[in-house]
Amino acid sequence: SGSAAAFAPASKPSTVSTSLHSTSTTRGDFLNQVATLVVAGGLSTAAFPSAANAGWATGPGSAVLDPKEAIIDDDVLKSSPVQQALQEVSGYAALVS
């Protein structure tokens, strides 16, 4: 029963006093301040969003390849899964056009 008393709520609110801030603050006051800062930060982010950064799409290897310069693995191209996928893409292209 003695160790359980360590987890019992305190009978009076905890206070903090420093030389920089001489008023007492309860835990509830602190949590209210934190919640206010989080909400204010979220609102400022929503009101003033930063520009999108798509720099990863312009780095090395992002150039468009010329299909005439492609290296084709004939064995893979002739395989059943690739042929089936090509037929499905042709079917989709026929539906859309």
N, C-alpha and C positions, 0 to 999 in steps of 0.2 A: 504494500500500500504506500510505502514511503517513496518508491521510485515513480509511482503513478502521479504523485503530487507535482513532479517536475513538468508534466505535460498539462497541468490544469491551467486555465486562463488566469492571467494576473488580475488582482482585485482592483488595481488602478491603472490608468493608461500609462504606457511607457513614454517618457519624455527624453528629449535630446537637447542638450545645452552646450554650445561652444562659444568661444570668444567672438567668433564671427557672426553668430546668430544667437541672440540671447533669449528668444522666445521659445516656449515649449511647443513641440509638435507631436500629435498623436499619430498612431499608425494609419488611422483612417484619413487624416489630413494628408499624409504622405502619399497614400494610394490615390486620393483624389487629384493631387498635383500630377502624379505620373499619368493617370488616365487623361487628364486635360492636355498634357504635352503630347501624348500619343494621338489623340483626336486632332489636335491642332496640326501636328506633323502630317497626318493623313489628309487633312483638308488642304494644306498648302501644296502637297504633292499633287492632289487632284486638280487644284486651281491653276498651278503653274507646272505642267508636265515638261520634262526635258525632251529634247529632240531624239528621235530614234537613231540608233547607231547600227548601220548595216555594213560596217567596214569589213567584216569577215567575208562578205560576198565579193570583195574586189581584190583580195589578196592573191598570192601565187596559186596557180592551178584553177583559177576561176574563169579563165578564158573559154569562149565557146569553141568547141572543136569542129573541124571540118569533117563531115562524114566520109569524104573521099580519102582522107588520110587515116581512117580507122583501121585497126588490125583486127581481123575477124578470125576467130577460132572455128574452123569448119566443123570439127567434131562436135563442139558444143552447139553450134547452130543447127546441126542435123538431129540433135537429140530430141526425144519425144516431148519433154517438158517445155523446151524452147519453141518447138513447132506448135504445140498447143497454145502457148501464150501468144504467139504471133497470130494464130487464127482468131483468138479472142480479141486481140487489139484490132485486127481487120474488121471483125464484126462490130465492135464499138464504133470504129471510124465510119462504117457504113450507116450506122444508126444516126450518128450526129450530122453527117453531111447531107 
